[in-house]
Amino acid sequence: MPDKIKPQGCLKEILQSKYSRFFIAGLLLNILCSWFSSGFHQADEHYQILEFCNYKLGFIPGASLPWEFQDQVRATLLPDIAYGFARIMQWCGVYNPFFLAFLLRFITGIASWFIVSKWCILMIDKFKTETARKAFLLMSFFLWFIPYLSVRFTAENISGILFLYGLWYILNLLEKPAEKPYMVYIVAGLLFGISFFIRFQMMFAIGGFLLWLLIIKKVKWKFIFLVASAIVVAIGLNIWLDYWFYGNLVFTPYKYYYANIVLHKAASFGVNPWWYFIEQFIMQAAPPISVFLLIMFIAGVYKNPRNPVIWILIAFILPHFFIGHKEMRFLFPVTIIFIYSCAIGLDYLINRFQIDKLYKYAFKISVIVSIPLLLFRTFVPAETPIDYCKYLYYNVPEKDNVLFVLKSDCDMTIDGLFVGFYKSRNIKIVKIDSLPQMQGYLSENNMNSALLFYKQNNDWENHINGLKAELAYCYFPNWILKFNFNHWVERSTVWKFYRISKA
């Protein structure tokens, strides 16, 4: 067993830990990922946070926002935070939407790294084998999808981070009792309340943990009351923020329930069978890594039925199996807790069945699979259209600032970004039905040149007389496009900006 780590201050405890090299490397990886992983994992990360912020800044009308704004079903704390940073940047005269998005990812990544480090220090002495301890640390920071998810400024990630902070406060208190524990329960309750309001489904995780405190740990009712009271206070603060944002008194959790459960709006986006999460986890978490994790998770649940983490996971995951519309991101809030459950499962398997040799083979395979995925998810934008938006923002002059977009090429991902948060104020988007319309528009408006956003792969210049085109920007370098193995270019959507001018 390793020596007990004595608290020496929040950051000192991390930096002076015997595992500090893991923590420091994890911090550097989160910082790198926050810089390079621009864009969004899923559209809600952009349209229901950054575009809500964009509306509050006065840059777009409310009518251009998704239905969640019109129905007032989304809590507005995250857009409010983005709005606050945007206002500070505007006051300093340095507002830039790309830097604002990076700043949000950076702060999220630091907050995630800090609590995961504290979580690891709190839980690591519970393992019986050094192999499981190191596996726990490696998975908590370097599993290929962890840095990518850790920097996402999303409801799923932020609610999970806040819940983990609250969980750590109480579990740490239970291990190191204080003379006056009341404040710990109040702070944890506030964190739980905010976590719930950001992502309403977190009520299942919170409920599972409170049940564990009552049934297994037999915590006094007065402490449960303190947590519940603090949750109510946090909910009240969020109701006030929603009132400020929407302009009228609204209880968004009920609105969300009514729209998605009673009116079945969520189901309109697709209904999946109960086994969807198992199937998708195996596929999306990259087999065989996903299979290894699933086996360890089952072992962890089997061997540790009284563990608070298991109570939380079961209480949170099971209700999602019975919800019609399912997405893997719905389970993201408990990612770090899931990793711990896998690690305790591995600890049991190694200690009980002496599978050290088998583990070494599985570890080597996992490293081989994980490293390329980790590098890709760290250094490649989460959404490549962001780079096209950057080109427009930084390279379009005040004159000749028209961007032609074929109506057939418009889609929510790219066109929505152009007209919203990342759109340069110089850009004027002109949607056309066919390419020859460009010539008429240039002549009518006495313009010599403009930009064209084009998604086709054929040589369109042969169809237009009197215009010439020069490639202005493409995300893919020319040398990559020349290696057209198996005709992947023709089968892919290669977006390009052309500078159009009169011949």
C-alpha positions as CSV (number, residue, x, y, z in Angstrom):
1,M,0.0,0.0,0.0
2,P,1.3,3.5,-0.8
3,D,1.9,6.0,1.9
4,K,-1.1,8.2,2.8
5,I,-1.0,11.5,1.1
6,K,-1.4,14.3,3.6
7,P,-3.3,17.4,2.5
8,Q,-1.0,20.3,2.0
9,G,-3.2,22.7,0.2
10,C,-5.3,22.1,-2.8
11,L,-2.7,22.5,-5.5
12,K,0.3,21.4,-3.4
13,E,-1.4,18.1,-2.7
14,I,-1.6,17.4,-6.4
15,L,1.9,18.6,-7.3
16,Q,3.6,16.8,-4.4
17,S,1.8,13.6,-4.9
18,K,3.8,10.5,-5.8
19,Y,1.7,10.4,-8.9
20,S,2.2,14.1,-9.8
21,R,3.7,13.1,-13.2
22,F,0.4,11.7,-14.2
23,F,-1.4,14.9,-13.1
24,I,1.0,17.3,-14.8
25,A,0.9,15.3,-18.1
26,G,-2.9,15.3,-17.9
27,L,-3.0,19.1,-17.4
28,L,-0.8,19.7,-20.4
29,L,-3.0,17.4,-22.5
30,N,-6.1,19.2,-21.4
31,I,-4.6,22.6,-22.3
32,L,-3.5,21.4,-25.8
33,C,-6.9,19.9,-26.4
34,S,-8.7,23.1,-25.3
35,W,-6.7,25.0,-28.0
36,F,-7.0,22.6,-30.9
37,S,-10.4,21.0,-30.3
38,S,-12.4,23.9,-31.7
39,G,-16.0,23.4,-32.7
40,F,-18.4,21.2,-31.1
41,H,-19.1,17.5,-30.4
42,Q,-22.8,17.8,-30.9
43,A,-24.8,20.7,-32.3
44,D,-26.3,21.6,-28.8
45,E,-22.9,22.6,-27.7
46,H,-23.0,25.4,-30.2
47,Y,-26.6,26.3,-30.8
48,Q,-27.9,26.1,-27.3
49,I,-25.0,27.8,-25.6
50,L,-22.9,30.0,-27.9
51,E,-25.8,31.1,-30.1
52,F,-27.9,31.8,-27.0
53,C,-25.0,34.0,-25.8
54,N,-24.9,35.6,-29.3
55,Y,-28.6,36.5,-29.0
56,K,-28.1,38.1,-25.6
57,L,-25.2,40.1,-27.0
58,G,-27.7,41.5,-29.5
59,F,-26.0,40.0,-32.6
60,I,-28.8,37.8,-33.8
61,P,-32.6,37.8,-33.3
62,G,-34.3,35.2,-31.1
63,A,-36.2,33.9,-34.1
64,S,-33.0,32.5,-35.5
65,L,-32.4,30.2,-32.5
66,P,-33.6,26.6,-32.3
67,W,-36.9,25.5,-30.9
68,E,-35.5,25.1,-27.4
69,F,-35.3,28.9,-27.1
70,Q,-38.8,29.5,-28.3
71,D,-40.2,26.8,-25.9
72,Q,-37.9,28.0,-23.0
73,V,-36.8,24.5,-22.1
74,R,-33.1,25.2,-21.6
75,A,-31.5,26.5,-18.4
76,T,-29.4,29.5,-19.3
77,L,-26.5,29.4,-16.8
78,L,-24.0,28.3,-19.4
79,P,-25.0,31.0,-22.0
80,D,-25.0,33.5,-19.1
81,I,-21.4,32.5,-18.3
82,A,-20.4,32.9,-21.9
83,Y,-22.2,36.2,-22.1
84,G,-20.3,37.4,-19.0
85,F,-16.9,36.6,-20.5
86,A,-18.0,38.2,-23.8
87,R,-19.0,41.4,-22.1
88,I,-15.7,41.6,-20.3
89,M,-13.8,41.1,-23.6
90,Q,-16.0,43.8,-25.3
91,W,-15.3,46.2,-22.4
92,C,-11.5,45.6,-22.9
93,G,-11.9,46.0,-26.7
94,V,-10.6,42.5,-27.5
95,Y,-13.8,40.6,-28.3
96,N,-13.3,37.7,-30.6
97,P,-15.7,34.7,-30.9
98,F,-12.9,32.2,-31.5
99,F,-10.9,33.3,-28.5
100,L,-14.1,33.3,-26.3
101,A,-14.9,29.7,-27.3
102,F,-11.3,28.7,-26.6
103,L,-11.4,30.5,-23.2
104,L,-14.5,28.5,-22.3
105,R,-12.9,25.2,-23.3
106,F,-9.7,26.2,-21.4
107,I,-11.5,27.0,-18.1
108,T,-13.6,23.9,-18.4
109,G,-10.5,21.8,-19.0
110,I,-8.7,23.2,-16.0
111,A,-11.7,22.8,-13.7
112,S,-12.1,19.2,-14.9
113,W,-8.4,18.4,-14.5
114,F,-8.4,19.8,-11.0
115,I,-11.3,17.8,-9.6
116,V,-10.2,14.6,-11.4
117,S,-6.8,15.0,-9.8
118,K,-8.4,15.5,-6.4
119,W,-10.7,12.6,-7.0
120,C,-7.8,10.3,-7.9
121,I,-5.9,11.3,-4.8
122,L,-9.0,10.6,-2.7
123,M,-9.8,7.2,-4.2
124,I,-6.4,5.7,-5.1
125,D,-5.6,4.2,-1.7
126,K,-8.7,2.0,-2.0
127,F,-7.1,-0.2,-4.6
128,K,-5.3,-3.4,-3.5
129,T,-2.9,-3.6,-6.5
130,E,-0.5,-1.1,-7.8
131,T,-1.4,-2.2,-11.3
132,A,-5.0,-1.1,-10.8
133,R,-3.8,2.2,-9.3
134,K,-1.8,3.1,-12.3
135,A,-4.6,1.9,-14.7
136,F,-7.0,4.2,-12.8
137,L,-4.7,7.2,-13.3
138,L,-4.0,6.4,-16.9
139,M,-7.7,5.9,-17.8
140,S,-8.7,9.1,-15.8
141,F,-6.4,11.3,-17.9
142,F,-5.2,9.6,-21.0
143,L,-7.9,7.3,-22.2
144,W,-8.3,8.5,-25.8
145,F,-11.7,10.3,-25.3
146,I,-11.1,11.8,-21.9
147,P,-9.2,15.0,-22.8
148,Y,-11.6,15.6,-25.6
149,L,-14.7,15.3,-23.4
150,S,-13.0,17.2,-20.5
151,V,-12.7,20.5,-22.4
152,R,-16.3,20.5,-23.8
153,F,-18.3,23.5,-22.5
154,T,-21.5,21.5,-22.6
155,A,-24.4,20.8,-20.2
156,E,-23.3,17.2,-20.0
157,N,-19.7,18.0,-19.1
158,I,-20.2,20.9,-16.8
159,S,-23.0,19.2,-14.9
160,G,-20.7,16.1,-14.4
161,I,-17.8,18.3,-13.2
162,L,-20.0,20.1,-10.7
163,F,-21.5,16.8,-9.4
164,L,-18.0,15.3,-9.0
165,Y,-16.9,18.4,-7.0
166,G,-19.9,17.9,-4.7
167,L,-19.3,14.2,-4.4
168,W,-15.7,14.7,-3.6
169,Y,-16.5,17.2,-0.8
170,I,-18.8,14.7,1.0
171,L,-16.7,11.6,0.5
172,N,-13.6,13.5,1.6
173,L,-15.5,14.6,4.7
174,L,-16.7,11.1,5.5
175,E,-13.0,9.9,5.4
176,K,-11.6,12.9,7.3
177,P,-14.4,14.1,9.7
178,A,-14.5,17.7,10.6
179,E,-15.8,19.3,13.7
180,K,-18.3,21.5,11.8
181,P,-19.3,19.5,8.7
182,Y,-22.4,21.7,8.0
183,M,-20.7,23.9,5.5
184,V,-19.4,21.0,3.5
185,Y,-22.9,19.6,3.1
186,I,-24.2,23.1,2.1
187,V,-21.5,23.6,-0.5
188,A,-22.0,20.1,-1.9
189,G,-25.8,20.7,-2.1
190,L,-25.3,24.0,-4.0
191,L,-23.0,22.2,-6.5
192,F,-25.6,19.4,-6.8
193,G,-28.4,21.9,-7.4
194,I,-26.5,23.7,-10.1
195,S,-25.5,20.4,-11.7
196,F,-29.2,19.4,-11.8
197,F,-30.3,22.7,-13.3
198,I,-27.7,22.5,-16.0
199,R,-28.6,18.9,-16.9
200,F,-31.9,17.9,-15.4
201,Q,-31.2,14.2,-15.7
202,M,-28.5,14.6,-13.0
203,M,-31.4,14.2,-10.5
204,F,-30.9,10.5,-10.9
205,A,-27.2,10.6,-9.9
206,I,-27.9,12.9,-7.0
207,G,-30.8,10.8,-5.8
208,G,-28.7,7.6,-6.0
209,F,-25.9,9.2,-3.9
210,L,-28.4,10.6,-1.3
211,L,-29.9,7.1,-0.9
212,W,-26.5,5.7,-0.4
213,L,-25.8,8.3,2.3
214,L,-29.0,7.3,4.1
215,I,-29.1,3.5,3.6
216,I,-25.5,2.5,3.5
217,K,-23.6,5.2,5.3
218,K,-26.6,6.1,7.6
219,V,-25.8,9.8,7.6
220,K,-28.0,11.8,9.9
221,W,-31.2,13.3,8.5
222,K,-30.1,16.8,9.4
223,F,-27.2,16.6,6.9
224,I,-29.5,15.3,4.2
225,F,-31.8,18.2,4.9
226,L,-28.8,20.6,4.6
227,V,-28.0,19.2,1.2
228,A,-31.6,19.3,0.0
229,S,-32.0,22.9,1.3
230,A,-28.9,24.0,-0.6
231,I,-30.2,22.3,-3.8
232,V,-33.4,24.3,-3.4
233,V,-31.4,27.5,-3.0
234,A,-29.3,26.7,-6.1
235,I,-32.5,26.0,-8.1
236,G,-33.9,29.4,-7.0
237,L,-30.8,31.2,-8.2
238,N,-31.0,29.5,-11.6
239,I,-34.7,30.4,-11.9
240,W,-33.7,34.0,-11.4
241,L,-31.0,33.7,-14.1
242,D,-33.6,32.2,-16.5
243,Y,-35.9,35.0,-15.8
244,W,-33.2,37.5,-16.6
245,F,-32.4,35.7,-19.9
246,Y,-35.8,34.9,-21.2
247,G,-37.6,38.0,-19.8
248,N,-40.3,36.1,-18.0
249,L,-40.7,33.8,-15.1
250,V,-40.2,30.2,-16.2
251,F,-39.3,26.9,-14.6
252,T,-37.2,25.3,-17.3
253,P,-37.1,21.7,-15.7
254,Y,-40.9,21.5,-16.0
255,K,-40.8,23.0,-19.5
256,Y,-38.2,20.5,-20.5
257,Y,-40.2,17.6,-19.1
258,Y,-43.4,18.7,-20.7
259,A,-41.9,19.3,-24.2
260,N,-39.8,16.1,-24.3
261,I,-41.8,13.6,-22.3
262,V,-45.5,14.7,-22.6
263,L,-45.3,16.2,-26.1
264,H,-42.6,13.6,-27.2
265,K,-40.4,16.2,-29.0
266,A,-37.3,14.3,-28.1
267,A,-38.7,11.2,-29.6
268,S,-39.2,13.0,-32.9
269,F,-35.4,12.9,-33.3
270,G,-35.5,9.1,-33.2
271,V,-36.3,6.3,-30.8
272,N,-33.8,3.6,-29.9
273,P,-34.1,0.2,-28.2
274,W,-33.0,-0.4,-24.6
275,W,-29.7,-2.0,-25.6
276,Y,-28.7,1.1,-27.6
277,F,-26.1,2.3,-25.0
278,I,-24.4,-1.0,-24.8
279,E,-24.2,-1.4,-28.5
280,Q,-23.0,2.2,-29.1
281,F,-20.5,2.1,-26.3
282,I,-18.8,-1.0,-27.7
283,M,-18.6,0.7,-31.2
284,Q,-17.9,4.3,-30.3
285,A,-15.4,3.7,-27.4
286,A,-13.2,1.8,-29.9
287,P,-13.1,-1.9,-29.6
288,P,-11.3,-3.8,-28.1
289,I,-10.8,-1.0,-25.5
290,S,-14.6,-0.7,-25.1
291,V,-14.9,-4.5,-24.5
292,F,-12.2,-4.4,-21.8
293,L,-13.9,-1.5,-20.1
294,L,-17.3,-3.2,-20.2
295,I,-15.9,-6.4,-18.6
296,M,-14.1,-4.3,-15.9
297,F,-17.3,-2.3,-15.2
298,I,-19.4,-5.5,-14.8
299,A,-16.8,-6.9,-12.4
300,G,-16.7,-3.6,-10.5
301,V,-20.5,-3.6,-10.1
302,Y,-20.6,-7.3,-9.1
303,K,-17.9,-7.0,-6.4
304,N,-18.8,-3.5,-4.9
305,P,-22.6,-3.3,-4.5
306,R,-22.2,-1.1,-1.5
307,N,-19.9,1.4,-3.2
308,P,-21.4,4.9,-3.6
309,V,-20.1,5.1,-7.1
310,I,-22.0,2.0,-8.1
311,W,-25.2,3.4,-6.5
312,I,-24.7,6.6,-8.5
313,L,-24.0,4.8,-11.8
314,I,-27.0,2.4,-11.5
315,A,-29.3,5.2,-10.5
316,F,-28.2,7.4,-13.4
317,I,-27.8,4.9,-16.2
318,L,-30.9,2.7,-15.7
319,P,-33.5,5.4,-16.3
320,H,-31.7,6.3,-19.6
321,F,-32.4,2.8,-20.8
322,F,-36.1,3.5,-20.6
323,I,-36.0,6.8,-22.4
324,G,-37.0,6.5,-26.1
325,H,-34.5,9.0,-27.6
326,K,-31.0,8.0,-26.7
327,E,-27.6,9.5,-27.4
328,M,-24.2,8.5,-26.0
329,R,-23.6,12.0,-24.8
330,F,-26.4,11.6,-22.3
331,L,-24.1,9.4,-20.2
332,F,-21.1,11.7,-20.4
333,P,-21.7,13.4,-17.0
334,V,-20.6,10.2,-15.2
335,T,-17.6,9.4,-17.4
336,I,-15.0,9.8,-14.6
337,I,-17.1,7.9,-12.1
338,F,-17.5,5.1,-14.7
339,I,-13.7,5.0,-15.1
340,Y,-13.3,4.5,-11.4
341,S,-15.8,1.7,-11.4
342,C,-13.8,0.0,-14.2
343,A,-10.6,0.4,-12.2
344,I,-12.1,-1.3,-9.1
345,G,-13.4,-4.0,-11.3
346,L,-9.8,-4.5,-12.7
347,D,-8.5,-4.5,-9.2
348,Y,-10.8,-7.3,-8.3
349,L,-10.0,-9.4,-11.4
350,I,-6.2,-9.0,-10.9
351,N,-6.4,-9.8,-7.2
352,R,-8.9,-12.7,-7.5
353,F,-7.8,-14.4,-10.7
354,Q,-4.2,-13.5,-11.0
355,I,-4.6,-12.2,-14.6
356,D,-1.4,-10.1,-14.7
357,K,-0.1,-11.6,-17.9
358,L,-3.5,-11.3,-19.6
359,Y,-3.7,-7.7,-18.4
360,K,-0.3,-6.9,-19.9
361,Y,-1.5,-8.1,-23.3
362,A,-4.7,-6.1,-23.0
363,F,-2.8,-3.1,-21.9
364,K,-0.5,-3.2,-24.9
365,I,-3.4,-3.6,-27.3
366,S,-5.2,-0.7,-25.6
367,V,-2.1,1.6,-25.9
368,I,-1.7,0.7,-29.6
369,V,-5.4,1.5,-30.3
370,S,-5.6,4.5,-28.0
371,I,-2.6,6.6,-28.9
372,P,-3.6,7.4,-32.5
373,L,-7.1,8.1,-31.4
374,L,-5.9,10.3,-28.5
375,L,-3.6,12.3,-30.9
376,F,-6.5,12.7,-33.4
377,R,-9.0,13.8,-30.8
378,T,-6.6,16.2,-29.2
379,F,-5.1,18.0,-32.2
380,V,-7.9,17.8,-34.8
381,P,-10.9,20.3,-34.5
382,A,-14.1,18.7,-33.2
383,E,-15.9,20.3,-36.1
384,T,-13.8,21.1,-39.2
385,P,-16.2,23.9,-40.5
386,I,-14.8,26.1,-37.7
387,D,-11.6,26.5,-39.8
388,Y,-13.7,27.8,-42.7
389,C,-15.3,30.3,-40.3
390,K,-11.9,31.3,-39.1
391,Y,-10.8,32.0,-42.7
392,L,-13.8,34.2,-43.3
393,Y,-13.4,36.0,-40.0
394,Y,-9.7,36.9,-40.5
395,N,-9.3,37.1,-44.3
396,V,-12.3,38.7,-45.8
397,P,-11.8,42.4,-46.6
398,E,-14.3,45.2,-46.0
399,K,-14.8,45.4,-49.8
400,D,-15.8,42.5,-52.0
401,N,-17.2,40.8,-48.9
402,V,-20.0,38.8,-50.5
403,L,-20.1,35.1,-50.0
404,F,-22.1,33.1,-52.5
405,V,-23.6,29.9,-51.2
406,L,-25.6,27.4,-53.3
407,K,-28.9,26.7,-51.6
408,S,-28.4,23.0,-52.4
409,D,-25.1,23.2,-50.4
410,C,-26.6,24.9,-47.3
411,D,-26.8,22.8,-44.2
412,M,-27.2,23.5,-40.5
413,T,-23.6,22.7,-39.6
414,I,-21.8,25.1,-41.9
415,D,-24.4,27.7,-42.9
416,G,-25.7,28.0,-39.3
417,L,-22.2,28.9,-38.1
418,F,-21.8,31.5,-40.8
419,V,-25.0,33.4,-39.9
420,G,-24.4,33.0,-36.1
421,F,-21.8,33.2,-33.4
422,Y,-18.6,32.9,-35.6
423,K,-19.9,35.1,-38.5
424,S,-17.7,38.0,-39.4
425,R,-19.6,41.2,-39.4
426,N,-18.2,42.1,-42.8
427,I,-19.7,39.0,-44.5
428,K,-22.8,39.2,-46.5
429,I,-24.1,35.8,-47.5
430,V,-26.0,35.6,-50.8
431,K,-27.8,32.3,-51.5
432,I,-28.1,31.4,-55.1
433,D,-30.0,28.6,-57.0
434,S,-27.2,28.1,-59.6
435,L,-23.7,29.2,-60.3
436,P,-24.4,31.4,-63.3
437,Q,-26.4,33.8,-61.0
438,M,-23.0,35.0,-59.6
439,Q,-22.2,36.8,-62.8
440,G,-25.5,38.7,-62.8
441,Y,-25.1,39.7,-59.1
442,L,-21.6,41.0,-59.7
443,S,-22.7,43.1,-62.6
444,E,-25.8,44.5,-61.0
445,N,-23.8,45.5,-57.9
446,N,-20.8,46.8,-59.7
447,M,-18.5,44.3,-58.0
448,N,-15.3,42.8,-59.4
449,S,-14.9,39.8,-57.1
450,A,-16.5,37.8,-54.3
451,L,-16.2,34.5,-52.5
452,L,-17.9,31.2,-53.3
453,F,-18.5,28.4,-50.8
454,Y,-18.7,25.2,-52.8
455,K,-19.1,21.6,-51.7
456,Q,-19.0,19.7,-55.0
457,N,-16.0,17.9,-56.4
458,N,-16.4,18.4,-60.1
459,D,-14.9,21.1,-62.2
460,W,-17.6,23.7,-62.0
461,E,-15.6,26.4,-63.9
462,N,-16.5,24.8,-67.2
463,H,-20.2,25.7,-66.6
464,I,-19.7,29.5,-66.3
465,N,-18.6,31.9,-68.9
466,G,-17.0,35.3,-68.1
467,L,-15.8,34.3,-64.6
468,K,-12.6,33.0,-63.3
469,A,-11.9,31.3,-60.0
470,E,-9.0,30.9,-57.7
471,L,-8.9,28.5,-54.8
472,A,-8.8,30.6,-51.7
473,Y,-9.1,28.0,-48.9
474,C,-9.6,24.3,-48.3
475,Y,-9.2,22.5,-45.0
476,F,-7.5,19.6,-46.8
477,P,-4.0,20.4,-48.2
478,N,-3.6,19.8,-51.9
479,W,-1.1,17.0,-51.4
480,I,-3.7,15.0,-49.4
481,L,-6.3,15.5,-52.2
482,K,-3.8,14.1,-54.7
483,F,-3.6,10.8,-52.8
484,N,-7.1,9.8,-53.9
485,F,-7.0,6.2,-52.8
486,N,-10.2,4.3,-53.6
487,H,-11.7,7.6,-54.8
488,W,-12.2,8.9,-51.3
489,V,-12.3,12.5,-52.5
490,E,-15.3,11.8,-54.8
491,R,-17.1,10.0,-52.0
492,S,-16.3,12.7,-49.4
493,T,-17.6,16.3,-49.1
494,V,-14.7,18.5,-49.7
495,W,-15.6,22.1,-48.9
496,K,-13.7,25.0,-50.6
497,F,-13.7,28.7,-50.8
498,Y,-13.1,30.2,-54.3
499,R,-12.3,33.8,-55.1
500,I,-14.6,34.6,-58.0
501,S,-13.7,37.5,-60.3
502,K,-14.7,38.8,-63.7
503,A,-12.6,37.3,-66.5
